Amino acid sequence: MNLSTEVAGIHLKNPLMPASGPLTGDHRKMRAIEMMGVGAMVTKTISTVAAKVPRPCIIAERDFVVNTELWSEFSPDRWLEEFLPEYKKHSSLPLIISLGYSPEDLRKLVPLFSEFADCFELSTHYVADDPSLMKELISAVKEGTDKPVFLKLDPSVPDPAKMAGAVQESGGDGIVAINSLGPVYPFDRKANRSLMGSGDGFGWISGPVIKKLSLSSVRRIHEGCSLPIIGVGGVASADDVIDFLSCGASAVQMLSGALINGKELFKRIIDALPSVLEKRGFESAKDAIDSAERQKESFEVRNPVIDHERCTRCGLCVEVCPYFALRLDEKVEVDKAECFGCGLCESRCPVGAIGGVLT
Ligand SMILES: Cc1cc2nc3c(=O)[nH]c(=O)nc-3n(C[C@H](O)[C@H](O)[C@H](O)COP(=O)(O)O)c2cc1C
């Protein structure tokens, strides 16, 4: 199975790479993640000064992470003099260098980092959502390098497609969507306060709970502009990677999945990709990416059809139906006059005995 893909002219052996963050915070960590078989490397965000990270700064439960990590706790000099030369000695993976934040920061940093980078990713986390500022950021990078530049979107951007359009107009080469979402307040009942060390207790949330939002950004950007997209936010399985590809991403990043489940998850996902692609009827990663073009929305209203052989008569569909259109006597009956064709029963049936509305 061919897992290869391409973003802005950069060939990747497979579509999965780490998202910017602590797992790629120096050369040793990057090397360890590289050994998991990822298709590209992405550094933690580097800025003109080392971040003073408040701690505790990462907490997680089964389906989310909340963090207050800011950016790299190491200076740009340490990256330039030690981490990147050391990393480059052993690695031939495409390297995406994440930089932040202001146009002035980027004018200083980009010329220094350009020799190490195959591509730049700009974190816009602390510089808000103004398309004209995005244009300035892209111009600041383009002044100092001929390497491709991807803009990483903050989830608070109200219209991701419009923003992506502004990036394209100003000469940007791609979009990374999305960063963690916030501020959120991770209140802990036992402590009766937030556990984050950020002073005010707020942080940013990521992981499986934000996946639908990330997918929506990817989908909207895909529909609104032709730039390549790297999807990120909530990936924790090979199926998740394929979901992003099928919604318009050309490659995918993951961080929280590995923070929640362990770093080996990168390897497990890459190993599983061929069989999961095949199970979903795709011949290659590229085939899944191309399928984003084939998706058509349907607004035809249809009533559910019950497979009585499969139905266990658990009654869940009757209980949840918001239009009071289902009844359980001998078997589940649909009142077509009341049914709104909303789809909830089909999506909630635990045994897949309802069809016809969604599928
Ligand atoms: C602990 C932590 C640190 C992060 N640090 C950075 C960072 O330095 N730069 C950045 O652009 N995004 C950073 N992020 C955001 C991630 O790169 C990613 O966009 C977000 O977490 C959504 O992906 P995920 O659900 O796979 O984690 C960080 C996220 C976490 C959880």
The ligand as a MOL file (V3000), in Angstrom:
LIG
                    3D

  0  0  0     0  0            999 V3000
M  V30 BEGIN CTAB
M  V30 COUNTS 31 33 0 0 0
M  V30 BEGIN ATOM
M  V30 1 C 1.2770 20.3730 25.5580 0
M  V30 2 C 1.0450 21.0920 24.2600 0
M  V30 3 C 1.9900 21.9660 23.7520 0
M  V30 4 C 1.7770 22.6060 22.5280 0
M  V30 5 N 2.7360 23.4480 22.0370 0
M  V30 6 C 2.5630 24.0110 20.8230 0
M  V30 7 C 3.5730 24.8080 20.2360 0
M  V30 8 O 4.6730 24.9990 20.7830 0
M  V30 9 N 3.3110 25.3710 19.0150 0
M  V30 10 C 2.1300 25.1660 18.3480 0
M  V30 11 O 1.9690 25.6880 17.2350 0
M  V30 12 N 1.1710 24.3700 18.8610 0
M  V30 13 C 1.3640 23.8050 20.0660 0
M  V30 14 N 0.3850 22.9860 20.5810 0
M  V30 15 C -0.8260 22.7010 19.7660 0
M  V30 16 C -0.6330 21.3930 18.9580 0
M  V30 17 O 0.4420 21.4880 18.0760 0
M  V30 18 C -1.9040 21.0220 18.1780 0
M  V30 19 O -2.1850 22.0310 17.2250 0
M  V30 20 C -3.1350 20.8650 19.0610 0
M  V30 21 O -2.7820 20.2910 20.2890 0
M  V30 22 C -4.2080 20.0180 18.3760 0
M  V30 23 O -3.7060 18.7440 18.0220 0
M  V30 24 P -3.8630 17.4150 18.9560 0
M  V30 25 O -5.3030 17.3020 19.3180 0
M  V30 26 O -3.3340 16.2930 18.1340 0
M  V30 27 O -3.0030 17.6970 20.1600 0
M  V30 28 C 0.5860 22.3670 21.8190 0
M  V30 29 C -0.3800 21.4860 22.3250 0
M  V30 30 C -0.1520 20.8350 23.5230 0
M  V30 31 C -1.1880 19.8610 24.0230 0
M  V30 END ATOM
M  V30 BEGIN BOND
M  V30 1 1 1 2
M  V30 2 1 2 3
M  V30 3 2 2 30
M  V30 4 2 3 4
M  V30 5 1 4 5
M  V30 6 1 4 28
M  V30 7 2 5 6
M  V30 8 1 6 7
M  V30 9 1 6 13
M  V30 10 2 7 8
M  V30 11 1 7 9
M  V30 12 1 9 10
M  V30 13 2 10 11
M  V30 14 1 10 12
M  V30 15 2 12 13
M  V30 16 1 13 14
M  V30 17 1 14 15
M  V30 18 1 14 28
M  V30 19 1 15 16
M  V30 20 1 16 17
M  V30 21 1 16 18
M  V30 22 1 18 19
M  V30 23 1 18 20
M  V30 24 1 20 21
M  V30 25 1 20 22
M  V30 26 1 22 23
M  V30 27 1 23 24
M  V30 28 2 24 25
M  V30 29 1 24 26
M  V30 30 1 24 27
M  V30 31 2 28 29
M  V30 32 1 29 30
M  V30 33 1 30 31
M  V30 END BOND
M  V30 END CTAB
M  END
